Amino acid sequence: MTATPIDPSQATRPERRPELDAIRALVVLGLVFFHSGLVFDSRDDFYVKNAETTDATTIVAGFCVVWAMPALFLIAGLGSWFSLRRRGAGGFAGERLLRLGVPLVFATLALLPVAPWIRLRADPAYHESYLEFLPRFLAVRLDLSEFPFILQGEHFESGHLWFVVMLLAYALLLALLVLLVRRLPRDLGRRIRERLAVTAQRRGAVVLLPAVPIALITALHGMEEAFAGWSRWAYLLFFLYGFVLASDERFRTAMRRDAIIALGCALVLLAIGMPGFLIVAGDPGADPFTDMTAFAIGVRVLYGAAGWCCLVAILGLLDRRRSARRAGPEVTSDAGSGSRGGVGKRLYGYLAAAVLPLYILHQPIVVAVAYGVVRWDAPIGVKYLAIVGASLILTVAAYDLLVRRTRPTRFLFGMRGRPAPERVRTRSGTAIQRGEL
């Protein structure tokens, strides 16, 4: 692979957008609340189930999953534009293999088998030790038809690492696509980007046009419940959309302008689509995720379009707020941390660097905590709060004490080695040195 950058004329460092890091941290911490809720969900087949369940978790989760994981893929796509421009296709692929491939392999061997083993332990007749179960879990075969989940097995599963698998696969596909595009006429990519940017300047275009392919894929391919209710190919679109949106400032301007329109569309689509989804789900034998009846397809069209509208609304409104309040020190480093002044900025910097390790760690901890808590004689609310509280504390503690403090563990969890002091540039142009929080 060549290391030629995408566009050498744009070699300046991109502006850091702290709201994107904040969304990533919010979604990953929110997964502790989400997966804790699945313990009590009457529909989902989670690793640990409470004896008493409820339908309320399905309704609450629906309003979160419609935007949360798509936001992570979109933000990853945004970052990929700048990384590819800076490193070239070969450098980008190598960096992704280190930052995502290494933690994926490590977590698959060291953490992923924990939750399936705990699920088996719920059966009083099951007495197999973890070390006895591990070889059976890791007995895999190659199955390209399930791309990107090409490893399959009787007991093997990707678990919550499906996100990392997809993100790595899509990043490598993007690097390959960039190499192929370079074989086309030299200015073809620039002309396509220019045409898209001009189209986005029309009011509502950035809301309507990208929503159509997502809605069609969601309707016709179906929704995959194991992947937070979205098709793997819809996630690929979100990722590619992020890459394209980062390529021209006019896309960002259009999202700010159309944020209110997108919010209104999202509310209307959800107000119609969510009740329809519940109607299909309430029919015995029906599956709103995959049924090909006209009603189920229509519900999925609304869901797919609503997901994109939610993202335009969230990113556009946050960007509006930031543009209106742009003042004080601005971080220009890759770590995305704020200045040392202020607890909020220090917490922000801490969480921005911790997103991937926290994601990898959280689910085995939630399952282990829930395994003990569901045996309590207590109301659902008490059990849920106990699982959430204990899991948050243990996840952050595991990250802080076992991951972030040494170079080997940082490497295994996809973090860079201890970073050099970062520069925080104030409006006056004064550069301030800042070390790791």
Helices and strands as residue ranges (DSSP letters): H 18-38, H 56-65, H 68-96, I 97-101, H 102-110, H 114-121, H 130-137, E 141-142, G 144-146, E 151-152, G 159-161, H 162-181, H 188-200, H 205-220, G 225-227, H 232-245, H 249-257, H 259-281, H 294-324, E 330-331, H 343-373, H 380-398, I 399-403, H 407-412, E 422-425, E 431-434
